[in-house]
Amino acid sequence: MNKLRAHLRGLGAPWTHWTVLPIMAWPAYILSRGELRWEFFALIVVAPSLAFFSKASRKLYIGVYPIAMTAILYDSMRFVKDIGVTPARIHVCDLRAYELALFGVNTSAGRVTLQDYFLAHSSSFADLYFSVPYGTFIYVSVFFAFYLYWKDITALQRYGWTFLCMNIAAFVTYHIYPAAPPWYYHLTHSCTADMTMHASEGTHLAHVDAMLGFAYFHGFYGRSMDVYGAVPSLHVAYPLLILWEGWRLFGPVRRALAVLFWASMCVAAVYLDHHYVIDVLLGLVYATGIYLFFRRIFGRAGQPAGAAPPAGAALTAALVSVGEAR
């Protein structure tokens, strides 16, 4: 027992041990409702293992804590998804009209949006190629967090809190300015929002599911909590955040791959009929603005030994305890 107390004291202040409860309590609640989802079983096992196994695992726990909280926040949105979202407040055709005026293209059939054009000029190769960033962006975002753990612990902390706050800002926007994605208009051909509508993977990704022989994208987007959360696009915000945070650490090859992933996602969001160009641009603004805010709070990463700790270390310590310097 004394060894256990000493081990826990070495990990951080006693109150910080309780930070694991939200990560375990929400999955336990959802599982008790009969929703047997593997990711919730994993959270219940992985969170306390990282938090209490060792000092090294505690540092990783601290870094990825905001990302885990993002997952819980997203899942909890199901209980508030209709707050401020009514058919009268949902933007469908007015947003499409802005897109048509700003980024429409002229064709023999008249002026159309890029989404209209791509629906009429799609290809199996393009569907498959652009499905890759759409099918992997969550995994890439989490993998990048582990990469930062080995490269720069301060950068990991900044990335985690930027990731969480960027999602919070987007979720709030979804309720202030609920907006239908372009696939909704193409599916319903209506300017009136249907509150019973479920999220759709869209025509292109449905084609990819058919080519692959299993309903990966249908299952993924069928669980979406934000049918009318098109503005801003978080799809493009995630890879841009990786690009901002990783640029200093990446070599030439990784930089090129990160740029390719980000650029492919920007085009994919439009091609796959999930976002207007307006949504994409606002997603990039959200990612850049919130990253720069946390860059200022945390200070410059990679400070030399003996330098004063970044300002962000105090923020993290107050929230989840930084522990010893790596």
C-alpha positions in Angstrom: 0.0 0.0 0.0 2.8 2.4 0.8 4.4 1.6 -2.5 1.2 2.4 -4.3 0.8 5.7 -2.5 4.4 6.6 -3.3 3.8 5.6 -7.0 0.7 7.8 -7.2 2.4 10.8 -5.5 5.2 10.5 -8.1 2.7 10.8 -10.9 1.3 14.2 -9.8 -0.9 16.0 -7.3 -3.6 13.8 -5.8 -6.5 15.8 -7.4 -5.1 15.1 -10.9 -5.8 11.4 -10.6 -9.5 12.2 -10.7 -9.2 13.6 -14.2 -9.6 10.1 -15.5 -13.2 9.8 -14.2 -14.9 11.7 -17.1 -13.1 9.5 -19.7 -14.3 6.4 -17.9 -17.7 7.5 -16.7 -19.1 8.5 -20.1 -18.2 5.2 -21.9 -19.5 3.3 -18.9 -22.8 5.2 -19.1 -23.2 4.5 -22.9 -22.3 0.9 -22.5 -24.9 0.6 -19.7 -27.5 1.8 -22.3 -26.7 -1.3 -24.4 -24.5 0.4 -27.0 -21.7 -2.0 -27.2 -19.0 -0.1 -29.0 -15.4 -1.2 -29.1 -14.0 2.3 -28.7 -15.7 2.8 -25.4 -14.4 -0.5 -24.1 -10.9 0.7 -25.2 -11.3 4.0 -23.4 -12.2 2.3 -20.1 -9.1 0.2 -20.3 -6.6 2.5 -21.9 -7.3 5.8 -20.0 -6.5 4.5 -16.5 -3.6 2.4 -17.9 -1.9 5.5 -19.3 -2.8 7.7 -16.3 -1.4 5.4 -13.6 1.2 3.0 -15.1 4.3 5.1 -15.1 5.6 8.7 -15.4 6.1 8.2 -19.1 2.6 6.9 -19.7 1.2 9.8 -17.6 2.9 12.3 -19.9 1.2 10.6 -22.9 -2.1 10.7 -21.0 -1.7 14.4 -20.3 -1.0 15.1 -24.0 -3.9 13.1 -25.4 -6.4 14.0 -22.7 -8.0 16.8 -24.6 -8.4 14.6 -27.7 -10.1 11.9 -25.5 -12.4 14.7 -24.1 -13.2 15.7 -27.7 -14.4 12.2 -28.5 -16.6 12.3 -25.4 -17.9 15.8 -26.2 -18.7 14.7 -29.7 -20.6 11.7 -28.6 -22.5 13.7 -26.0 -23.7 16.1 -28.7 -26.6 13.6 -29.4 -28.4 15.0 -26.4 -28.2 18.6 -27.4 -28.1 18.3 -31.2 -31.5 20.1 -31.7 -30.7 23.1 -29.4 -31.1 26.2 -31.7 -31.6 24.0 -34.7 -35.0 24.3 -36.2 -36.2 24.1 -39.9 -36.6 27.9 -39.9 -33.0 28.5 -38.8 -31.2 25.9 -41.0 -29.5 27.4 -44.0 -30.0 25.3 -47.1 -30.6 27.2 -50.3 -29.3 30.6 -49.1 -25.9 29.0 -48.4 -26.0 27.3 -51.8 -26.8 30.7 -53.4 -23.8 32.3 -51.8 -21.7 29.3 -53.0 -23.1 29.6 -56.5 -22.3 33.4 -56.7 -18.8 33.2 -55.3 -17.5 29.9 -56.5 -19.9 28.6 -59.2 -18.7 27.6 -62.7 -20.3 28.3 -66.0 -21.3 25.4 -68.1 -23.4 24.8 -71.2 -26.3 24.1 -68.8 -25.8 27.3 -67.0 -24.0 28.3 -63.8 -23.6 25.4 -61.3 -21.7 24.8 -58.1 -18.5 22.8 -58.1 -20.4 20.1 -56.3 -23.0 19.9 -59.1 -20.2 19.7 -61.6 -18.4 16.9 -59.9 -21.6 14.9 -59.5 -22.0 15.0 -63.3 -18.2 14.4 -64.0 -17.2 11.9 -61.4 -14.9 8.8 -61.9 -14.2 5.7 -59.9 -10.5 6.7 -59.5 -11.4 10.1 -58.1 -14.0 8.6 -55.8 -11.4 6.1 -54.4 -8.6 8.6 -54.2 -10.6 11.3 -52.3 -12.1 8.7 -50.0 -8.7 8.0 -48.5 -8.3 11.3 -46.6 -12.0 11.1 -45.7 -11.7 7.6 -44.4 -8.4 8.1 -42.4 -8.4 11.7 -41.0 -9.4 10.7 -37.5 -6.7 7.9 -37.4 -4.1 10.3 -38.8 -5.0 13.0 -36.2 -4.5 10.5 -33.3 -1.3 9.0 -34.8 0.1 12.5 -35.1 -0.5 13.0 -31.4 1.7 9.9 -30.7 4.3 11.3 -33.1 4.4 14.5 -31.1 4.8 12.6 -27.9 8.2 11.3 -29.1 9.2 14.5 -30.7 8.1 17.4 -28.5 5.9 17.1 -25.4 5.0 20.8 -25.4 3.9 20.6 -29.0 1.7 17.6 -28.0 0.0 19.6 -25.2 -0.6 22.5 -27.5 -1.9 20.3 -30.3 -4.3 18.5 -27.8 -5.8 21.7 -26.4 -6.0 23.3 -29.9 -7.8 20.2 -31.2 -10.3 20.3 -28.3 -11.1 24.0 -28.5 -11.3 24.0 -32.3 -14.0 21.3 -32.1 -15.8 23.2 -29.3 -15.8 26.4 -31.5 -17.1 24.4 -34.5 -19.8 22.7 -32.4 -21.0 26.0 -31.1 -21.1 27.4 -34.6 -23.3 24.4 -35.7 -26.0 25.6 -33.3 -25.6 29.3 -34.1 -25.5 28.9 -37.8 -26.9 25.4 -38.7 -26.2 24.6 -42.3 -27.1 21.8 -44.6 -24.3 20.1 -46.6 -24.5 20.1 -50.4 -25.4 16.4 -50.4 -28.6 17.3 -48.5 -29.8 19.5 -51.4 -28.9 17.0 -54.0 -30.6 14.2 -52.1 -33.9 16.1 -51.3 -33.9 18.9 -53.9 -35.6 20.9 -51.2 -34.8 24.2 -49.5 -36.6 23.1 -46.4 -34.7 21.3 -43.7 -36.0 17.9 -42.5 -35.3 17.3 -38.8 -35.8 13.6 -39.2 -33.0 13.4 -41.8 -30.0 11.1 -41.0 -26.5 12.0 -42.1 -25.4 10.5 -45.4 -22.1 9.5 -46.9 -23.2 11.0 -50.2 -23.2 9.5 -53.7 -19.4 9.3 -54.2 -18.6 7.5 -50.9 -21.6 5.2 -51.4 -20.0 4.3 -54.7 -16.7 3.6 -52.8 -18.6 1.3 -50.4 -20.1 -0.6 -53.3 -16.6 -1.0 -54.9 -15.1 -2.1 -51.6 -17.9 -4.5 -50.9 -18.7 -3.3 -47.3 -20.5 -0.2 -45.9 -17.6 1.6 -44.2 -18.6 5.1 -45.0 -22.3 4.4 -44.6 -21.6 3.2 -41.1 -19.2 6.0 -40.3 -21.5 8.8 -41.4 -24.7 7.1 -40.2 -23.5 7.8 -36.7 -22.8 11.5 -37.3 -24.3 13.8 -34.6 -24.4 16.9 -36.8 -26.5 16.5 -40.0 -26.7 20.3 -40.2 -23.1 21.0 -39.1 -21.5 21.8 -42.5 -20.1 25.2 -41.4 -17.2 25.2 -40.7 -15.5 22.1 -42.2 -13.6 20.2 -39.6 -12.5 17.7 -42.2 -10.0 20.3 -43.6 -9.2 21.8 -40.2 -7.7 18.6 -38.8 -5.0 18.2 -41.5 -4.2 21.9 -41.5 -3.6 21.7 -37.7 -1.3 18.8 -38.3 0.5 20.8 -41.0 0.9 23.9 -38.7 2.1 21.9 -35.7 4.3 19.4 -37.6 6.0 21.7 -40.0 8.9 22.5 -37.7 9.4 18.8 -36.8 8.9 17.3 -40.3 11.7 16.7 -42.8 11.1 17.4 -46.5 9.4 14.1 -47.2 7.0 14.4 -44.3 6.2 18.0 -45.1 5.4 17.1 -48.7 3.1 14.2 -47.5 1.4 16.5 -45.0 0.8 19.2 -47.7 -0.6 16.5 -50.0 -2.9 15.1 -47.3 -4.2 18.6 -46.5 -4.6 19.6 -50.2 -6.3 16.3 -51.0 -8.7 16.8 -48.1 -9.7 20.3 -49.2 -10.5 19.1 -52.7 -12.2 15.9 -51.3 -14.5 18.0 -49.1 -15.9 19.7 -52.2 -15.7 16.7 -54.7 -17.4 14.3 -52.3 -20.3 16.7 -51.9 -19.9 17.1 -48.2 -18.9 20.8 -48.1 -19.1 24.0 -50.0 -16.0 26.0 -50.7 -17.3 28.5 -48.1 -17.3 25.7 -45.4 -13.7 24.8 -46.4 -12.4 28.3 -46.1 -14.0 28.9 -42.8 -12.6 25.5 -41.5 -9.1 26.7 -42.5 -9.7 30.1 -40.7 -10.9 28.3 -37.5 -7.8 26.0 -37.5 -5.4 28.8 -38.1 -6.9 31.2 -35.6 -7.2 28.8 -32.7 -3.7 27.3 -33.4 -2.2 30.8 -33.3 -4.0 31.5 -30.1 -2.6 28.5 -28.4 0.8 29.0 -29.9 0.8 32.3 -28.0 -0.4 30.8 -24.8 2.1 27.9 -24.9 5.0 29.9 -26.2 7.6 28.5 -28.5 8.1 24.7 -28.4 11.6 23.2 -28.1 13.0 25.7 -25.7 16.6 25.1 -24.6 17.4 23.5 -21.3 17.2 26.0 -18.4 14.8 28.3 -20.2 11.7 29.4 -18.5 8.8 27.1 -19.1 6.3 28.1 -21.7 3.2 29.9 -20.6 1.0 27.0 -21.7 2.7 24.7 -19.2 0.9 26.6 -16.4 -2.4 26.1 -18.2 -1.9 22.4 -18.6 -0.7 22.0 -15.0 -3.9 23.7 -13.8 -6.0 21.4 -15.9 -4.4 18.0 -15.8 -0.9 18.4 -14.3 2.2 18.5 -16.5 4.3 16.3 -14.2 8.0 16.2 -14.7 9.7 17.6 -17.9 10.4 15.0 -20.4 
